[in-house]
Amino acid sequence: MSTTTFDSVAYKQTTRDQWQTAAEPWYRWAPTLEQWLGQATELMLEMAHVRPGGRVLDVAAGAGGQTIAAARRVGPAGSVLATDISANIMKFAERAATEAGLRNVATRVMDGEQLEVEQGFYDAVISRVGFIYFPDQPAAFAGMRRALKPGGRLAGIVYSTPENNRFFSVPVSIIRRRAQLPPPLPGQPGPFSFGTPGVIEDAFEQAEFTDIEVRRIEAPLKMTSASECVRFERESFGALHQMLAGLSDSQRADAWSEIERELARFETGNGFEGPCELIIAAGTAR
């Protein structure tokens, strides 16, 4: 990645590599993920109008927690296609669907910016914390719109601002400072790239969606301790490892120690509650 311009090709290769590595821990931490993101997932499916018998496309599906939730909603008469840029994580999504006893789920390795699916086929397209990985947002949103039937719904979950997501922004800021990383380059995707009011609405509008609806909800990440949160992030958040790549082993260890000390501020008598605010947005395809 250049120091002055954003290299989207290198970024996507790095993202693919990160999720190839993080696939197994992401799958292993599934109960934590569903406890944390479950309420937002159900709201996303409601806003996408996922109903019995529907056809659903899941973009940047990860290990498939929301895929399973959608498959249960559409029932045996419906279907869900889970897609992701990482082949490894698609294997775990397929395993999760099999373990759940679902026969209406298919998986395909696919770039979310280059969706190779039948146009006008799906009743709903969903993406749980997937939009933040798209360097070419217009291409991604246009592709998702083309996949939908007229009147079909796109719905997705993103993080809001760094200030309201300190479970994640605290580690990012510490690592950025210790690794002496520059601010994100113009056009570079990131976890909070949709957080500013109006940004996600504009993305839907530019892609010619109508009936746009946006909701913000509190979704604190609850764990037994700050130490457990750090273990979760160390194992599962590939982007943090990429940011740490230029540091020595001892420097990385020091960074994680500082992160744990700072996150300990969010420990309560009932355990750890990392501040998190999610945005759920939806719109209708013409």
Residue pairs with C-beta under 8 A, 6 or more apart in sequence:
1 7
1 10
1 11
1 14
1 185
3 182
4 185
5 185
6 135
6 185
6 186
6 187
6 188
8 135
8 136
8 187
11 135
11 188
11 189
12 85
12 111
12 135
14 242
15 85
15 133
16 85
16 86
17 238
18 238
18 239
18 241
18 242
19 26
19 62
19 84
19 85
19 86
19 88
19 89
19 238
20 86
20 87
20 88
20 89
21 88
21 238
21 241
22 89
22 235
22 236
22 237
22 238
23 63
23 86
23 88
23 89
23 91
23 92
24 88
24 92
25 235
25 236
26 33
26 62
26 63
26 89
26 92
26 236
27 63
27 89
27 92
27 95
27 96
28 235
29 232
29 235
29 236
30 63
30 65
30 96
32 223
32 232
33 63
33 65
34 41
34 65
35 222
36 219
36 221
36 222
36 276
37 65
37 66
37 128
37 129
37 157
37 219
37 278
38 69
39 217
39 219
40 128
40 157
40 217
40 219
40 278
40 280
41 65
41 66
41 69
41 128
41 157
42 69
43 215
43 217
43 280
44 66
44 126
44 128
44 155
44 156
44 157
44 280
44 282
45 66
45 69
45 70
45 73
45 124
45 126
45 155
47 153
47 155
47 213
47 215
47 280
47 281
47 282
48 56
48 124
48 125
48 126
48 153
48 154
48 155
48 282
49 123
49 124
49 153
50 56
50 70
50 73
50 74
50 123
50 124
50 126
51 73
51 74
51 123
52 73
52 74
52 75
52 77
52 78
53 74
53 75
53 77
53 78
54 73
54 74
54 78
54 123
54 124
55 74
55 78
55 79
55 80
55 121
55 122
55 123
55 124
56 70
56 71
56 74
56 78
56 79
56 80
56 81
56 122
56 123
56 124
56 125
56 126
57 80
57 81
57 83
57 115
57 117
57 122
57 124
57 125
57 126
57 144
57 147
58 64
58 66
58 67
58 70
58 80
58 81
58 82
58 83
58 125
58 126
58 127
58 128
59 83
59 112
59 115
59 125
59 126
59 127
59 130
59 140
59 144
60 83
60 84
60 85
60 112
60 127
60 128
60 129
60 130
60 131
60 133
61 67
61 82
61 83
61 84
61 89
61 90
61 93
61 107
61 128
61 130
62 84
62 89
62 93
62 128
62 129
62 130
63 89
63 92
63 93
63 96
64 82
64 92
64 93
64 94
64 96
64 97
64 105
64 107
65 96
65 128
66 126
66 128
67 80
67 82
67 93
67 96
67 97
67 105
68 96
68 97
68 100
68 102
68 105
70 80
70 124
70 126
71 78
71 79
71 80
71 97
71 100
71 102
71 104
71 105
72 100
72 102
74 80
74 104
75 104
76 103
76 104
78 104
79 104
79 105
79 106
80 104
80 105
80 106
81 105
81 106
81 107
81 108
81 117
82 90
82 93
82 94
82 97
82 105
82 106
82 107
82 108
83 90
83 107
83 108
83 109
83 110
83 112
83 115
83 117
84 90
84 93
84 107
84 109
84 110
84 112
85 109
85 110
85 111
85 112
85 133
86 109
87 109
90 107
90 108
90 109
91 107
93 105
93 107
94 105
94 107
97 105
97 107
110 116
110 117
112 127
112 130
112 133
112 134
112 140
112 143
113 134
113 135
113 136
113 139
113 140
113 143
114 139
114 143
115 143
115 144
115 146
115 147
117 147
118 147
119 146
119 147
120 146
120 147
120 148
120 149
120 150
121 147
121 149
122 147
122 148
122 149
122 152
123 148
123 149
123 152
123 153
124 148
124 152
124 153
124 154
124 155
125 144
125 147
125 148
125 152
125 153
125 154
125 155
126 154
126 155
126 156
127 144
127 154
127 155
127 156
127 157
128 156
128 157
129 157
129 158
129 159
130 156
131 137
131 140
131 156
131 158
131 194
131 200
131 203
132 158
132 159
132 189
132 190
132 191
132 192
132 193
132 194
133 189
134 140
134 189
135 187
135 188
135 189
137 203
138 206
138 207
141 154
141 203
141 204
141 206
141 207
141 209
142 207
144 154
144 207
145 154
145 207
145 208
145 209
145 285
148 154
148 285
149 285
150 285
150 286
151 284
151 285
152 284
152 285
153 282
153 283
153 284
153 285
154 204
154 209
154 282
154 283
154 285
155 280
155 281
155 282
156 280
156 281
156 282
157 278
157 279
157 280
158 193
158 194
158 195
158 200
158 278
158 279
158 281
159 165
159 168
159 191
159 192
159 194
159 195
159 276
159 277
159 278
159 279
160 192
160 195
160 216
160 277
160 278
160 279
161 192
161 195
161 196
161 277
162 168
162 169
162 172
162 173
162 192
162 195
163 169
164 195
164 275
164 276
164 277
165 191
165 192
165 195
165 275
165 276
165 277
166 266
166 274
166 275
167 220
167 221
167 229
167 263
167 266
167 274
167 275
167 276
168 191
168 233
168 237
168 274
168 276
169 191
169 192
170 259
170 262
170 263
171 233
171 237
171 240
171 259
171 263
172 191
172 240
172 243
174 255
174 258
174 259
174 262
175 181
175 240
175 243
175 244
175 255
175 259
176 243
178 247
178 251
178 254
178 255
178 258
179 243
179 244
179 246
179 247
179 255
181 243
184 190
191 239
193 199
194 200
194 203
194 279
195 279
200 214
200 279
200 281
201 212
201 214
201 281
204 212
204 281
204 283
205 212
207 283
208 286
209 283
209 284
209 285
209 286
210 283
210 284
210 286
211 283
211 284
212 281
212 282
212 283
213 281
213 282
213 283
214 279
214 280
214 281
214 282
215 279
215 280
215 281
216 277
216 278
216 279
216 280
217 277
217 278
217 280
218 276
218 277
219 276
219 277
219 278
220 273
220 274
220 275
220 276
221 229
221 272
221 273
221 274
221 276
222 271
222 272
222 273
222 274
223 229
223 232
223 271
223 272
223 274
224 271
224 272
225 267
225 271
225 272
226 260
226 263
226 264
226 266
226 267
226 272
227 260
228 272
229 263
229 272
229 274
230 256
230 259
230 260
230 263
233 240
233 259
234 240
234 241
234 256
244 252
244 255
247 255
263 272
263 274
266 272
266 273
266 274
266 275
267 273
